[in-house]
Amino acid sequence: MTKIAIVYFSASGHTQQVAEAVAEGARSVVGTEVSMLRIVGEDIKDGRWNNDGIIAELNAADGIIFGTPTYMGGYSAQFKAFIDACGGIWYHQGWKDKVGAGFTHSQGLSGDKLNTLAGLVINAMQHSMIWVGTGLMPQGATPEKINRLSSYSGAMSQSNMDQANIGDGDRETAVLLGKRVAETTVRWNR
Ligand SMILES: Cc1cc2nc3c(=O)[nH]c(=O)nc-3n(C[C@H](O)[C@H](O)[C@H](O)COP(=O)(O)O)c2cc1C
């Protein structure tokens, strides 16, 4: 079995929906097992995130897909606390050669989401992971279109303030990212 872990933070549920779509895509690949690992603020004490169960799942995974909303043009603080808590793993290069990928959701069409994805890529490079982008040509810019936000380094999605559910195009983009990462990880393990 190829193990894919999706580790993400979501406060108001949009990034959660993206994570579920990514999981759906990854699960569609035969021989893939997916775990959904949600970062929560309750796991942060005195500014430090700790959850041994999540770390154990990540250490056991062949591929890790990171997801966070864009807050103030970057990671949410909760997600950054998780990233920083993985510094000890970095020190021993414990995630070296695992496959990595990422996604971010925000309210603005841009909203400076690229900076968040760049942070995810750099973090993965520090861990010596193998980064997988979307591999998707944009099908157009309207909400039902795949990769409408033209993002290659990771999946971007966007919702308006009064919008409860993510749009179909963003959802499908996330499904395809999950599928691509799972397929790549199966090939890489072979
Ligand atoms: C503190 C804070 C900062 C935010 N900063 C940005 C931003 O820089 N760009 C943007 O497009 N949206 C920004 N937003 C909007 C969120 O990205 C949006 O509400 C998103 O849906 C949150 O994800 P979630 O529903 O998974 O919690 C911000 C929201 C909060 C609460």
The ligand as an SDF file (V2000), in Angstrom:
LIG
                    3D

 31 33  0  0  0  0  0  0  0  0999 V2000
   -6.6540   36.4470    9.7670 C   0  0  0  0  0  0  0  0  0  0  0  0
   -7.1290   36.2620    8.3570 C   0  0  0  0  0  0  0  0  0  0  0  0
   -6.3250   36.6840    7.3280 C   0  0  0  0  0  0  0  0  0  0  0  0
   -6.7250   36.4950    6.0090 C   0  0  0  0  0  0  0  0  0  0  0  0
   -5.8970   36.8930    4.9980 N   0  0  0  0  0  0  0  0  0  0  0  0
   -6.2440   36.6690    3.7270 C   0  0  0  0  0  0  0  0  0  0  0  0
   -5.3420   37.0060    2.6650 C   0  0  0  0  0  0  0  0  0  0  0  0
   -4.2250   37.4520    2.8630 O   0  0  0  0  0  0  0  0  0  0  0  0
   -5.7650   36.7890    1.4030 N   0  0  0  0  0  0  0  0  0  0  0  0
   -7.0150   36.3110    1.1120 C   0  0  0  0  0  0  0  0  0  0  0  0
   -7.3470   36.1600   -0.0650 O   0  0  0  0  0  0  0  0  0  0  0  0
   -7.8690   35.9350    2.1040 N   0  0  0  0  0  0  0  0  0  0  0  0
   -7.5120   36.1030    3.3910 C   0  0  0  0  0  0  0  0  0  0  0  0
   -8.3480   35.7090    4.3990 N   0  0  0  0  0  0  0  0  0  0  0  0
   -9.5860   35.0010    4.0720 C   0  0  0  0  0  0  0  0  0  0  0  0
   -9.4200   33.4760    4.2440 C   0  0  0  0  0  0  0  0  0  0  0  0
   -8.3960   32.9770    3.4310 O   0  0  0  0  0  0  0  0  0  0  0  0
  -10.7400   32.7600    3.9290 C   0  0  0  0  0  0  0  0  0  0  0  0
  -11.6870   33.1540    4.9080 O   0  0  0  0  0  0  0  0  0  0  0  0
  -10.6320   31.2500    3.8780 C   0  0  0  0  0  0  0  0  0  0  0  0
  -11.8920   30.7520    3.4700 O   0  0  0  0  0  0  0  0  0  0  0  0
  -10.2500   30.6360    5.1880 C   0  0  0  0  0  0  0  0  0  0  0  0
  -10.1280   29.2400    5.0290 O   0  0  0  0  0  0  0  0  0  0  0  0
  -11.0020   28.2180    5.8810 P   0  0  0  0  0  0  0  0  0  0  0  0
  -12.4630   28.4120    5.4790 O   0  0  0  0  0  0  0  0  0  0  0  0
  -10.5020   26.8570    5.5190 O   0  0  0  0  0  0  0  0  0  0  0  0
  -10.7720   28.5230    7.3270 O   0  0  0  0  0  0  0  0  0  0  0  0
   -7.9750   35.8910    5.7240 C   0  0  0  0  0  0  0  0  0  0  0  0
   -8.7850   35.4720    6.7880 C   0  0  0  0  0  0  0  0  0  0  0  0
   -8.3690   35.6430    8.0790 C   0  0  0  0  0  0  0  0  0  0  0  0
   -9.2410   35.1440    9.2070 C   0  0  0  0  0  0  0  0  0  0  0  0
  1  2  1  0
  2  3  1  0
  2 30  2  0
  3  4  2  0
  4  5  1  0
  4 28  1  0
  5  6  2  0
  6  7  1  0
  6 13  1  0
  7  8  2  0
  7  9  1  0
  9 10  1  0
 10 11  2  0
 10 12  1  0
 12 13  2  0
 13 14  1  0
 14 15  1  0
 14 28  1  0
 15 16  1  0
 16 17  1  0
 16 18  1  0
 18 19  1  0
 18 20  1  0
 20 21  1  0
 20 22  1  0
 22 23  1  0
 23 24  1  0
 24 25  2  0
 24 26  1  0
 24 27  1  0
 28 29  2  0
 29 30  1  0
 30 31  1  0
M  END
$$$$
